[in-house]
């Protein structure tokens, strides 16, 4: 996934060119890009979403574990 992010960053570091197809002067924003595969973009974004969901689940789990440990040690007077 990192290679895809690096490639997108190399093409459009600011993100404006992917939002707008022309500059204010009328010139194309990404003239050398060629065809874009929306299936590939969809697949990559789905993988990113899955990764973020997994990270969110792990962080939530660790927060729950910490809360349980705090409660257990608090009751034990430690």
C-alpha positions as CSV (number, residue, x, y, z in Angstrom):
1,X,0.0,0.0,0.0
2,X,2.9,2.4,0.7
3,X,4.1,2.3,-2.9
4,X,0.7,3.4,-4.0
5,X,0.6,6.3,-1.6
6,X,4.1,7.3,-2.6
7,X,3.1,7.2,-6.3
8,X,0.1,9.4,-5.7
9,X,2.2,11.8,-3.7
10,X,4.7,12.0,-6.5
11,X,2.0,12.8,-9.0
12,X,0.2,15.3,-6.8
13,X,1.7,16.2,-3.5
14,X,-0.9,18.9,-2.7
15,X,-3.9,16.9,-3.8
16,X,-5.3,19.7,-5.9
17,X,-4.6,18.0,-9.3
18,X,-6.8,15.0,-8.5
19,X,-9.6,17.3,-7.5
20,X,-9.5,19.6,-10.4
21,X,-8.9,18.6,-14.0
22,X,-7.6,22.0,-15.1
23,X,-5.6,24.8,-13.6
24,X,-7.0,28.4,-13.5
25,X,-5.1,29.2,-16.7
26,X,-7.0,26.3,-18.5
27,X,-4.0,23.9,-18.7
28,X,-4.5,20.3,-17.7
29,X,-3.4,19.4,-14.1
30,X,-2.1,15.9,-14.9
31,X,-1.4,15.8,-18.6
32,X,1.0,12.8,-18.4
33,X,-1.3,10.6,-16.2
34,X,-3.2,8.9,-18.9
35,X,-6.0,6.5,-18.1
36,X,-7.0,5.9,-14.5
37,X,-8.3,2.5,-13.4
38,X,-11.2,3.2,-11.0
39,X,-11.3,-0.5,-10.2
40,X,-7.7,-0.2,-8.9
41,X,-8.5,2.9,-7.0
42,X,-11.5,1.3,-5.4
43,X,-9.5,-1.8,-4.5
44,X,-6.7,0.3,-3.0
45,X,-9.1,2.5,-1.0
46,X,-10.9,-0.6,0.3
47,X,-7.6,-2.0,1.5
48,X,-6.7,1.3,3.2
49,X,-10.2,1.3,4.9
50,X,-9.6,-2.3,6.1
51,X,-6.2,-1.4,7.5
52,X,-7.7,1.6,9.3
53,X,-10.6,-0.4,10.7
54,X,-8.1,-3.0,12.0
55,X,-6.0,-0.3,13.6
56,X,-9.1,1.3,15.2
57,X,-10.2,-2.1,16.6
58,X,-6.8,-2.7,18.0
59,X,-6.6,0.7,19.7
60,X,-10.1,0.3,21.1
61,X,-9.2,-3.1,22.5
62,X,-6.0,-1.7,24.1
63,X,-8.0,1.2,25.6
64,X,-10.5,-1.4,27.1
65,X,-7.6,-3.5,28.5
66,X,-6.1,-0.5,30.1
67,X,-9.4,0.5,31.6
68,X,-9.8,-3.0,33.0
69,X,-6.3,-3.0,34.4
70,X,-6.8,0.4,36.0
71,X,-10.0,-0.8,37.6
72,X,-8.4,-4.1,38.8
73,X,-5.4,-2.4,40.3
74,X,-7.5,0.4,41.7
75,X,-9.7,-2.1,43.6
76,X,-6.5,-3.9,44.8
77,X,-5.2,-0.7,46.3
78,X,-2.0,-0.8,44.2
